[in-house]
Amino acid sequence: MSTTTLRLVLGDQLSFENPVLVNAEPQRDWVLLAEVAEEATYVPHNRHKIALIFSAMRHFADALRERGFKVIYRSFDEGVSSLRHAAEDALKTSKASALLVTAPGEYRLRTQIQAWESELGVPVYLQEDARFLASLDYFESWASGRKQLRMEYFYREMRRHYKLLLDEDGEPEGGKWNYDADNRKGWRAQTEVPERPAVAADTITREVIELVEREFPGNPGDLNEFRLAVTSSDAQSQFDWFCKHALTDFGSYQDALAEESPWMFHGLISMYLNIGLLEPLPVCRQVEIAWREGHCSLAAAEGFIRQVLGWREYVRGIYWHAMPDYALRNTFEARRALPAWFWTGDTDMRCLSRALRQSLDLGYAHHIQRLMVIGNFALLAGLDVEQVCEWYLAVYVDAFEWVELPNTLGMALHGDNGLMASKPYAASGKYIQRQGNHCSACRYDPKQTTGENACPYNSLYWHFIDRHQDYLTKNARMGLIIGGWKKRDAADREAIVAWGDRILATVLD
């Protein structure tokens, strides 16, 4: 374009690989970044998330200026209500004749921006976000004609396409595509968890933290514990530390639940990938190199790469494939109100309390805490799907709707009629006991199903099976469970369901 263009960079697009910046001309074009009320408040975002994005945006603006770009930056305390208003003002300042935007990751915002051209009176060009490894067209082509859209088969195609963890013949290293079965070890404090370094807050980050504490006093998030990287170089340093000190044990304990550490051996990079501080392919290649150089097991490397190359790309594809009606799905018609203690963590269920409080305070929980502790409870209890999804979107630092909605509605709540998951991820307290050491500090006994000391997950599990057995009977993977339930003594079934009713009436109060 020969005329001046205003290039809008969103808070989750903070990368020089962002398509709106790739061909920009610093001497001619202007770049807009804006901290706006609408985006910061549409759910009660965790304060760690707001602080991360605002600080990263300010640092990225400085990096743009260092490269000679003319930057228009609108901070939150200027009171800009929306991105459209920020763009309108910036067009006047820059005298640009067109607006260029990389397509947002959320359906809500993309729909808004698609209406801007008539509202702003200049051409608005939306470009696909090429920082993802599977374009939306690629995913649609893969999905076309398939009866089931299972991640495993998508993941294999992505491995082949990017030639990751393949041998000289193009076959998977070790002879298998998936080593998930090797990565399910429970936690009994049998390995020392390395102390993970925090990133020191600089002047910009300290100013942002003060702003967030002042402007968002009621949001979750203990900013005394803020420890996140806000630049690409610091995010890379954090990832380098993971590869050197934690990757070795990541595979074995990625499903483990621990009293000792919120971080365990996890990468803690999803938030950096999701806002542009790290790029997905380089981190996958770095982990592959670590394996080839003998620094971790093949199972650990494959498990990590599957999450980034497979799962992350897959859920984005599912989101755009199924929206907008996807957000309205609710397989089990789950309508029970989200308990108020989901916002405090004040429950006697030790595993759930720990996962909730960690999520609220730090904006972080690993995938098993999200899926098999919090999500599993929400599924078993029949908590309102929309309310649960909004809670997940609000609480986690890495949560953007494109990744949050399929993970929560599809995987955790099985609310999409099995589009993503071949069966509901429902489990009793025995699973949680097997995966960690929370139960030893809990007042409830995972070996009991009914009675005052019985783990609520147990009766709620069978209560869920009983009330949805017509649907579950049609699922081949649930046949043994349903058959076993029906063979139980009728009085036994009635007692368990009655105790489940009591739990729903008391624990959810």
LOVO-43135 format. One line per field, with one value per residue (C-alpha): residue number from 0; residue in one letter; z, y, x. Coordinates in Angstrom, 1 decimal. Layout:
// LOVO-43135
i: (NUM/...);
aa: (A/...);
zz: (Z/...);
yy: (Y/...);
xx: (X/...);
***
This chain:
// LOVO-43135
i: (0/1/2/3/4/5/6/7/8/9/10/11/12/13/14/15/16/17/18/19/20/21/22/23/24/25/26/27/28/29/30/31/32/33/34/35/36/37/38/39/40/41/42/43/44/45/46/47/48/49/50/51/52/53/54/55/56/57/58/59/60/61/62/63/64/65/66/67/68/69/70/71/72/73/74/75/76/77/78/79/80/81/82/83/84/85/86/87/88/89/90/91/92/93/94/95/96/97/98/99/100/101/102/103/104/105/106/107/108/109/110/111/112/113/114/115/116/117/118/119/120/121/122/123/124/125/126/127/128/129/130/131/132/133/134/135/136/137/138/139/140/141/142/143/144/145/146/147/148/149/150/151/152/153/154/155/156/157/158/159/160/161/162/163/164/165/166/167/168/169/170/171/172/173/174/175/176/177/178/179/180/181/182/183/184/185/186/187/188/189/190/191/192/193/194/195/196/197/198/199/200/201/202/203/204/205/206/207/208/209/210/211/212/213/214/215/216/217/218/219/220/221/222/223/224/225/226/227/228/229/230/231/232/233/234/235/236/237/238/239/240/241/242/243/244/245/246/247/248/249/250/251/252/253/254/255/256/257/258/259/260/261/262/263/264/265/266/267/268/269/270/271/272/273/274/275/276/277/278/279/280/281/282/283/284/285/286/287/288/289/290/291/292/293/294/295/296/297/298/299/300/301/302/303/304/305/306/307/308/309/310/311/312/313/314/315/316/317/318/319/320/321/322/323/324/325/326/327/328/329/330/331/332/333/334/335/336/337/338/339/340/341/342/343/344/345/346/347/348/349/350/351/352/353/354/355/356/357/358/359/360/361/362/363/364/365/366/367/368/369/370/371/372/373/374/375/376/377/378/379/380/381/382/383/384/385/386/387/388/389/390/391/392/393/394/395/396/397/398/399/400/401/402/403/404/405/406/407/408/409/410/411/412/413/414/415/416/417/418/419/420/421/422/423/424/425/426/427/428/429/430/431/432/433/434/435/436/437/438/439/440/441/442/443/444/445/446/447/448/449/450/451/452/453/454/455/456/457/458/459/460/461/462/463/464/465/466/467/468/469/470/471/472/473/474/475/476/477/478/479/480/481/482/483/484/485/486/487/488/489/490/491/492/493/494/495/496/497/498/499/500/501/502/503/504/505/506/507/508);
aa: (M/S/T/T/T/L/R/L/V/L/G/D/Q/L/S/F/E/N/P/V/L/V/N/A/E/P/Q/R/D/W/V/L/L/A/E/V/A/E/E/A/T/Y/V/P/H/N/R/H/K/I/A/L/I/F/S/A/M/R/H/F/A/D/A/L/R/E/R/G/F/K/V/I/Y/R/S/F/D/E/G/V/S/S/L/R/H/A/A/E/D/A/L/K/T/S/K/A/S/A/L/L/V/T/A/P/G/E/Y/R/L/R/T/Q/I/Q/A/W/E/S/E/L/G/V/P/V/Y/L/Q/E/D/A/R/F/L/A/S/L/D/Y/F/E/S/W/A/S/G/R/K/Q/L/R/M/E/Y/F/Y/R/E/M/R/R/H/Y/K/L/L/L/D/E/D/G/E/P/E/G/G/K/W/N/Y/D/A/D/N/R/K/G/W/R/A/Q/T/E/V/P/E/R/P/A/V/A/A/D/T/I/T/R/E/V/I/E/L/V/E/R/E/F/P/G/N/P/G/D/L/N/E/F/R/L/A/V/T/S/S/D/A/Q/S/Q/F/D/W/F/C/K/H/A/L/T/D/F/G/S/Y/Q/D/A/L/A/E/E/S/P/W/M/F/H/G/L/I/S/M/Y/L/N/I/G/L/L/E/P/L/P/V/C/R/Q/V/E/I/A/W/R/E/G/H/C/S/L/A/A/A/E/G/F/I/R/Q/V/L/G/W/R/E/Y/V/R/G/I/Y/W/H/A/M/P/D/Y/A/L/R/N/T/F/E/A/R/R/A/L/P/A/W/F/W/T/G/D/T/D/M/R/C/L/S/R/A/L/R/Q/S/L/D/L/G/Y/A/H/H/I/Q/R/L/M/V/I/G/N/F/A/L/L/A/G/L/D/V/E/Q/V/C/E/W/Y/L/A/V/Y/V/D/A/F/E/W/V/E/L/P/N/T/L/G/M/A/L/H/G/D/N/G/L/M/A/S/K/P/Y/A/A/S/G/K/Y/I/Q/R/Q/G/N/H/C/S/A/C/R/Y/D/P/K/Q/T/T/G/E/N/A/C/P/Y/N/S/L/Y/W/H/F/I/D/R/H/Q/D/Y/L/T/K/N/A/R/M/G/L/I/I/G/G/W/K/K/R/D/A/A/D/R/E/A/I/V/A/W/G/D/R/I/L/A/T/V/L/D);
zz: (0.0/-1.0/1.4/5.1/7.0/10.6/11.9/15.0/17.3/19.8/23.3/22.3/19.1/20.5/18.0/15.1/13.3/13.5/9.9/10.2/11.0/8.7/5.7/7.6/6.7/9.9/8.2/6.7/8.7/12.3/14.9/17.4/20.8/23.3/26.8/26.6/29.1/27.0/26.6/30.1/31.7/29.7/32.3/35.6/34.3/36.7/37.7/36.7/33.2/32.9/34.4/32.0/28.9/29.8/30.7/27.7/25.5/26.9/26.5/22.9/22.1/23.3/21.0/18.1/18.8/18.9/15.4/14.2/14.2/15.0/17.8/19.2/22.6/24.7/28.3/30.5/32.7/29.6/29.7/26.1/26.2/23.2/20.4/17.8/19.6/19.9/16.2/15.4/17.3/15.9/12.3/12.9/14.5/11.9/8.9/7.7/4.9/5.9/8.9/9.0/11.7/12.2/12.7/16.5/18.1/19.5/17.5/19.5/18.6/15.0/14.4/15.8/13.7/10.6/11.0/11.5/7.9/7.6/11.0/10.5/6.9/5.8/4.4/7.2/6.1/8.2/7.8/9.1/12.0/10.4/13.7/14.2/12.6/11.1/9.1/9.4/5.8/6.5/9.5/7.4/4.7/7.3/8.9/5.7/5.3/8.6/10.9/14.0/14.5/16.8/17.8/17.5/13.7/13.2/15.4/13.3/10.1/11.8/12.9/9.3/7.9/10.2/10.3/14.1/15.9/12.7/11.8/8.4/6.9/7.9/10.6/14.3/16.4/18.7/16.5/18.2/17.6/21.2/24.5/26.8/28.6/29.9/31.2/33.9/37.0/40.3/42.8/46.2/46.6/45.2/43.2/44.2/42.4/41.2/42.4/39.5/39.0/38.8/36.5/38.4/37.8/36.1/36.4/33.6/35.3/38.7/37.3/35.6/38.8/40.7/38.0/38.1/41.8/41.8/38.9/39.4/43.2/43.1/40.5/41.4/41.5/44.2/42.5/45.3/43.5/40.0/38.4/34.7/31.8/29.8/27.0/24.4/25.6/29.2/28.1/26.1/29.2/31.2/28.5/28.4/32.2/31.7/29.0/31.3/34.7/34.4/31.0/32.2/34.7/32.8/31.0/34.0/36.2/33.8/35.1/38.8/41.6/44.3/47.6/47.4/44.2/41.9/39.0/39.3/36.1/33.6/30.9/32.0/28.5/27.3/28.2/26.3/23.2/23.4/23.5/21.0/23.3/22.1/18.8/18.7/16.1/17.7/21.1/19.6/17.7/20.9/22.8/19.9/20.0/23.8/23.2/20.4/22.6/25.4/27.9/28.2/27.3/24.1/26.1/27.6/24.3/22.5/25.3/25.2/21.4/21.3/23.6/21.4/17.8/18.3/21.0/20.8/17.0/17.2/19.7/17.7/14.6/16.5/17.8/14.4/12.8/15.2/16.2/16.8/17.9/19.7/22.7/23.1/23.3/26.5/26.1/29.5/30.0/33.0/34.7/38.4/39.4/39.9/43.7/45.2/46.6/43.1/43.6/47.0/47.0/50.4/50.3/52.4/49.3/49.5/45.8/44.6/47.2/46.3/42.5/42.9/45.2/43.1/40.0/41.6/43.3/40.5/37.4/36.8/37.1/35.0/32.7/35.1/37.8/35.2/33.6/36.3/39.5/38.7/35.4/36.6/39.6/37.4/35.1/37.8/39.7/36.5/36.9/34.4/31.2/30.4/33.9/34.1/30.8/31.9/35.1/33.2/30.8/33.7/36.0/33.9/32.6/29.3/28.7/25.4/24.1/21.1/23.5/26.6/25.2/23.5/26.5/28.9/27.1/24.9/27.1/30.7/30.4/27.3/26.4/22.6/22.1/21.8/19.0/20.7/23.2/22.6/26.1/29.1/31.3/34.4/37.3/41.0/43.9/43.3/40.2/42.2/44.9/42.4/40.8/43.9/47.6/48.2/49.7/52.7/53.8/53.1/55.6/53.0/52.4/48.7/49.7/50.8/48.6/51.1/54.6/56.2/55.5/51.9/49.1/47.3/43.9/44.5/44.9/42.4/39.9/40.2/40.4/37.0/35.5/36.8/35.6/32.1/31.5/28.5/26.7/28.1/27.0/23.4/24.0/23.4/25.8/28.6/28.2/31.0/33.5/32.7/32.7/36.1/37.5/36.4/37.9/41.3/44.0/43.6/47.2/46.8/43.8/45.5/48.6/46.4/44.3/47.5/49.0/45.7/46.0/49.5/48.3/45.6/48.1/50.7/49.1/46.3/48.7);
yy: (0.0/3.4/5.4/5.7/2.7/2.4/-1.0/-2.2/-4.6/-6.4/-7.4/-11.1/-10.3/-9.0/-10.4/-9.0/-12.1/-10.5/-10.2/-6.5/-5.8/-8.1/-5.7/-2.4/0.6/2.4/5.8/5.7/3.6/4.0/1.3/1.5/-0.4/0.4/-0.8/-0.4/-0.9/-3.1/-5.8/-5.6/-5.9/-8.2/-10.9/-10.3/-11.2/-12.4/-9.4/-11.5/-11.6/-7.9/-7.0/-9.4/-8.1/-4.4/-4.6/-6.8/-4.3/-1.3/-3.2/-4.1/-0.5/0.5/-2.3/-0.9/2.6/1.3/-0.1/3.3/2.8/5.7/4.3/5.6/4.1/4.5/3.5/2.3/5.4/7.5/6.1/4.7/2.6/0.4/-0.6/1.0/4.4/4.0/3.2/6.2/8.6/7.1/7.4/11.2/11.5/9.5/10.7/7.1/6.1/2.5/0.2/-3.1/-5.7/-9.3/-11.3/-11.6/-15.0/-14.5/-14.6/-11.7/-9.3/-10.5/-9.8/-6.3/-5.5/-6.7/-3.9/-1.2/-0.3/1.3/2.9/4.3/5.3/3.8/0.3/-2.2/-5.1/-8.3/-10.6/-14.2/-14.8/-16.7/-17.3/-20.4/-23.6/-24.7/-22.2/-22.2/-23.4/-26.2/-27.3/-27.2/-29.2/-31.8/-31.9/-32.1/-35.4/-36.8/-38.4/-37.7/-34.9/-36.6/-34.7/-37.7/-37.9/-34.2/-34.3/-37.0/-34.9/-31.9/-34.0/-35.1/-31.6/-30.0/-33.1/-33.2/-36.3/-38.3/-40.8/-40.9/-42.8/-40.3/-42.5/-41.5/-41.8/-44.9/-46.5/-44.8/-41.4/-41.0/-41.8/-40.5/-43.9/-43.2/-39.8/-40.6/-41.1/-40.1/-37.9/-39.0/-36.4/-38.9/-36.3/-32.9/-30.1/-27.4/-23.9/-21.9/-18.4/-15.5/-12.5/-9.4/-6.6/-3.5/0.1/-0.5/-3.7/-2.1/0.8/-1.6/-3.6/-0.4/0.5/-2.9/-3.0/0.4/-0.2/-3.8/-4.3/-6.9/-9.2/-12.4/-12.5/-11.9/-9.5/-9.9/-13.2/-11.7/-13.5/-13.5/-12.5/-9.5/-9.5/-12.1/-12.3/-13.0/-15.5/-17.3/-17.3/-18.9/-21.5/-22.2/-22.8/-25.3/-27.2/-27.4/-28.0/-29.4/-31.0/-34.2/-34.9/-33.1/-36.2/-38.5/-36.1/-33.9/-35.5/-35.5/-33.5/-32.2/-30.4/-29.2/-27.1/-25.3/-25.4/-28.9/-29.6/-27.8/-25.5/-22.5/-21.0/-21.2/-17.5/-16.5/-18.4/-17.0/-13.4/-13.6/-13.5/-17.0/-18.7/-22.4/-24.0/-22.8/-24.1/-27.5/-27.7/-26.7/-29.6/-32.0/-30.9/-31.4/-35.0/-35.7/-34.4/-36.8/-34.2/-35.8/-38.9/-39.4/-39.6/-36.2/-34.5/-36.1/-35.1/-31.5/-31.3/-32.9/-30.2/-27.4/-28.7/-31.0/-29.8/-26.1/-26.0/-28.5/-26.6/-23.4/-25.3/-26.7/-23.3/-21.6/-24.7/-24.8/-21.2/-19.3/-22.0/-23.9/-21.6/-22.5/-26.2/-28.1/-31.9/-32.7/-29.5/-28.6/-25.6/-25.6/-22.3/-22.0/-22.0/-18.8/-20.7/-21.1/-17.5/-18.2/-21.8/-22.2/-25.9/-28.9/-30.9/-30.5/-31.2/-28.8/-26.1/-26.2/-26.1/-23.2/-21.1/-21.6/-20.6/-17.5/-16.4/-17.2/-17.4/-20.8/-24.5/-27.3/-29.3/-32.1/-29.6/-27.8/-31.0/-33.7/-31.7/-28.5/-29.5/-33.0/-31.6/-29.2/-32.0/-34.4/-31.7/-30.4/-26.8/-24.3/-24.6/-20.9/-19.9/-22.5/-21.4/-17.7/-18.6/-20.4/-17.4/-15.0/-16.9/-18.1/-16.0/-17.9/-17.9/-16.6/-17.8/-19.7/-21.9/-21.8/-22.6/-25.9/-27.0/-26.2/-26.8/-29.6/-31.5/-30.7/-30.6/-32.8/-30.1/-30.4/-33.8/-35.5/-33.3/-33.3/-36.1/-39.7/-39.9/-37.6/-37.1/-38.2/-39.7/-40.6/-39.7/-42.8/-41.1/-38.0/-40.2/-42.1/-39.0/-37.1/-36.6/-34.2/-36.9/-37.5/-33.9/-34.0/-34.7/-36.8/-40.5/-41.5/-45.1/-44.2/-43.5/-42.6/-41.2/-38.0/-38.8/-40.0/-38.2/-36.2/-37.1/-40.7/-40.3/-37.5/-39.8/-42.5/-39.8/-38.5/-42.0/-42.8/-39.6/-39.7/-43.4/-43.2/-40.9/-42.8/-46.2/-45.2/-44.6/-47.7/-46.5/-46.3/-49.7/-51.5/-48.6/-48.5/-52.3/-52.5/-49.8/-51.6/-54.9/-53.3/-54.1/-51.8/-50.7/-49.9/-47.7/-45.9/-45.2/-43.8/-41.6/-40.4/-39.4/-37.7/-35.7/-34.7/-33.6/-31.5/-29.9/-29.1/-28.9/-26.6/-24.3);
xx: (0.0/1.5/-0.6/-0.2/-1.6/-2.6/-1.6/-3.5/-1.6/-3.8/-2.7/-2.3/-0.4/2.9/5.3/7.3/6.0/2.6/1.4/0.5/4.1/5.9/5.8/5.3/7.4/8.4/8.9/5.4/3.1/1.7/1.2/-1.6/-1.7/-4.5/-5.4/-9.1/-11.9/-14.0/-11.4/-10.2/-13.6/-15.9/-15.1/-13.4/-10.0/-7.3/-5.1/-2.0/-3.4/-4.2/-0.8/1.0/-0.7/-0.5/3.2/4.0/2.2/4.1/7.4/6.5/5.6/9.1/10.6/8.6/9.9/13.5/12.9/11.8/8.0/5.7/3.6/0.3/-0.2/-3.3/-3.0/-5.9/-5.9/-6.7/-10.2/-10.5/-13.7/-13.1/-10.7/-13.0/-12.8/-9.0/-8.8/-11.0/-8.8/-5.6/-6.8/-7.3/-3.8/-2.0/-4.1/-4.0/-6.2/-6.6/-6.5/-4.8/-5.5/-4.5/-7.7/-8.5/-8.6/-12.1/-15.3/-16.8/-14.0/-13.6/-17.3/-17.0/-14.0/-15.7/-18.2/-15.6/-15.2/-18.6/-18.2/-14.7/-15.1/-11.8/-10.9/-10.3/-8.1/-8.2/-5.3/-5.1/-2.9/0.0/1.7/-0.4/1.0/-2.3/-4.2/-8.0/-8.2/-5.8/-8.0/-11.2/-9.6/-8.5/-11.9/-13.9/-15.7/-14.6/-17.2/-15.0/-12.5/-10.0/-6.9/-4.6/-5.0/-4.7/-1.5/0.1/-0.5/1.1/4.1/4.6/4.1/6.7/8.9/9.1/10.3/10.5/13.2/15.0/12.1/9.6/8.1/7.7/10.8/10.6/7.9/4.9/3.2/2.0/3.7/0.9/0.8/4.3/3.4/0.9/3.0/1.3/3.0/4.4/7.1/9.6/11.5/12.8/11.0/13.5/13.0/11.7/13.1/10.8/11.3/12.2/9.6/11.1/9.8/7.2/5.9/5.8/3.8/1.3/0.9/0.0/-2.5/-4.1/-4.3/-6.0/-8.4/-9.3/-9.5/-12.2/-10.7/-8.9/-5.1/-2.5/-0.1/2.4/3.1/3.5/6.5/5.8/8.0/6.8/9.3/10.2/13.8/12.7/10.1/12.8/15.0/12.2/11.7/15.5/15.4/12.5/14.4/17.5/16.0/12.5/12.0/13.6/10.8/8.0/6.8/6.7/4.8/2.8/-0.5/0.6/-1.2/1.1/0.8/4.4/4.4/1.9/4.4/5.9/7.9/5.6/6.7/4.6/4.8/1.1/0.6/3.7/2.6/-0.9/0.2/3.1/6.2/7.1/6.4/5.1/7.4/10.7/9.8/8.9/12.2/14.1/12.5/13.2/16.9/16.9/15.8/18.2/21.0/20.0/18.6/15.1/13.2/11.3/8.1/8.8/9.6/6.7/4.3/5.4/5.3/1.8/0.5/1.8/1.8/-1.2/-3.5/-3.1/-3.6/-6.4/-8.5/-8.1/-9.3/-12.3/-13.3/-13.4/-14.9/-17.9/-18.5/-20.7/-23.2/-20.5/-20.7/-24.4/-24.0/-24.9/-25.1/-26.3/-28.4/-26.2/-27.8/-26.8/-25.5/-21.8/-21.1/-19.9/-16.9/-15.5/-14.4/-12.8/-11.7/-13.5/-14.4/-13.3/-12.4/-8.6/-7.8/-10.5/-9.7/-6.0/-6.7/-9.2/-7.1/-4.0/-6.0/-7.4/-4.2/-1.7/-3.9/-2.4/-3.2/-1.9/-4.1/-5.0/-6.1/-8.2/-9.6/-9.8/-10.2/-12.1/-13.7/-14.5/-16.3/-18.2/-19.2/-20.3/-22.3/-24.0/-22.8/-24.1/-21.9/-21.9/-21.0/-18.2/-16.8/-16.9/-15.1/-12.3/-12.0/-11.7/-9.4/-6.5/-3.6/-3.5/-7.2/-8.5/-11.8/-10.4/-8.4/-10.6/-14.0/-13.1/-11.0/-13.8/-17.0/-15.7/-13.2/-14.0/-17.8/-18.4/-20.9/-20.4/-22.0/-18.7/-17.3/-13.9/-13.8/-14.8/-16.2/-16.8/-13.8/-15.6/-13.8/-14.2/-12.0/-9.9/-8.3/-7.4/-5.9/-3.9/-2.4/-1.3/-1.1/-4.0/-6.1/-3.8/-4.5/-8.2/-11.0/-12.8/-11.9/-11.6/-12.3/-15.8/-18.8/-21.5/-21.4/-20.1/-16.5/-17.0/-15.3/-18.0/-16.4/-17.4/-21.2/-21.3/-19.6/-22.2/-25.0/-23.7/-23.6/-27.1/-28.9/-27.2/-27.1/-29.4/-26.9/-23.8/-25.2/-24.7/-21.0/-18.9/-16.2/-18.7/-20.3/-18.5/-19.1/-22.9/-23.1/-21.4/-23.7/-26.8/-25.7/-25.3/-27.9/-30.8/-30.7/-27.0/-27.7/-30.5/-28.3/-25.5/-27.8/-29.5/-26.2/-25.3/-28.5/-27.5/-24.1/-25.7/-28.0/-25.3/-21.8/-23.1/-24.9);
***
